[in-house]
Amino acid sequence: VDGAGNRSELATAKGPVAKPALILDDAQQAISFSGNWRRESGLQPAYQGTISGSDEKGASFSFAFDGSKFTWFTKLGDDCGKADVIIDGQREAVVDTYSADDIWGVGVYSKTFPAAGKHSVKVTVLGEHGGPRGKGTLVYVDGARIEQ
């Protein structure tokens, strides 16, 4: 539709065909938890209304997938801390989930692999305050997005 409201003819969209992404929600069995995690539900800003969090040093969540890219989605906040990200048994990063404001649905860490394949991800709560004004050590998982 142009600015005057005139409609053009229908046309088929052109471009590369993308495979749909696989979404792993924190409430699904595809994500495994170790240690003390608290699942909250009925939260409108969280994906599917749920989010899981832990402030226990050493608590972790993990998942395995077959694909070429993943993104971990979380909630940032002033009570949030740091987490260790291990991919395929190798330490990749320490992620600070502190933010002065609560921010939901953040893709806080992403990794693209050269080719699709089987991979494992483990995120461990470090029990360290995030940011210079951090009040807590919570680490959340809202889900993960897997791409082929």
N, C-alpha and C positions, 0 to 999 in steps of 0.2 A: 504494500500500500504506500503510495507516495503522499506528499504533504497535502494534496488536494483530496485525498480519499479514494483515488483511482486504484483499482486492483489490477495486478499483472496476472498473466497466466500462471498456472501451477507448473513447477519445474522440479525435477528430481535433484536432490542434493548430491553434489559430487565431492569426492575426497577419499582419503584412506578409510578403510573399514576398521573400526576399533572394536576390540573384544571388550565386553563389559567387565568391570572390575569386581573382584570378590571382596565383600565387606565382612570382617570379623568383628562382632559386637562383644563387649566385655561380659555379657550375660550368656554367651554361647560356650559350649564345651570346647570349641576350637582354640580357646585361650586357656592355658593352664596356670593356676596360681599356686605359689608356695609361700608359706608364712601366713601372717594375719592380714587379710584384706577385708574391707567393708564395702559391700555393694549398696549403693543408694538408688532408689527408684522413684518414679513419679516426677522426675526433673525435666521440665520442658526443654531447657537448652541442651541436654545430653542426647546423644544419638539413641533412638529407641527408648528414651526416658531413663536410661540407667548409666551409671558410672561406678567404677571400682577404684578404691584408693587405699594406700597403706603408708604409715610412717614408721614401720618397723624396719630397722636396719637389717639388710639381708633378705627381706621379703622380695619375691620376684614374680613376674608373669612371663610366659613364653608361648610361642606358637611356631609351627612349621608350615611351610607353604612351597608351592611350585610356581615360580613366576620370575619376572625380571625386575620388579620394583615393589617396595612396600613403603607405607607411611604410617607412623604411630600417631594416633589422635588422642589428645589429653585435654585437661583443664589446667590453666595457669592461675596462680593466685598468690596472695601474700603469705599464705601458710604452706606453700609448696617448696620442695627441696630438690636435691640433685639425684640423678639416676645414672647408672652405668648401662651402656648398650653393648651387648655382645652379639655378634653376627657370625654364624658358622664357627663358633668357638673362639673367635678373635675379638678382643676389645676394640670397639670402633670409636666410642665417644663417651663423654660425660655430658649429660644434658641437664641444664638448669631450668626447672619449671616454675621459677619465681616470676611473679608479675605484681606490681602494685595494685592492679585491678584484676578482678576475676574475668578471665577470658575463656570461653567454652569452645570446644570443637577445633582446637589448634592442631595442625599437622606439625608436631614439634620436631620430628626426626624422620627423614626419608633416605632411602638408599636405592640407587639404580645399579643393577648388575649388568655386565657386558652381554650376557645371554640369559635366557630363561633357564631355570633349573631349580633343584630342591635346595631350600635354605632354612635355617633355624634362627630365631631371634629370642634373646632373653634380656629382659630389662630388670635390673636389680636396684632396689632402694638403697641409697648410700647412707641415709641417716644424717645428712648434712644440710644445713640451712642453705637456701638459695638466695641469690642476690645480696646486696649489702644491708638490706633492711628486712631480710627474711624472718618470719615469725615461726616457721615450722619446717617439717621435713617431708610432708606428704608428697606422694607421687601417685598420679591417677592414670588409668587407662580407660578411654571411652571406646576404643576399637582400633582396628587397623584396616588399611585398604591395600589389597594385593592386585597387582597388574601383571598381565602376561607380557 
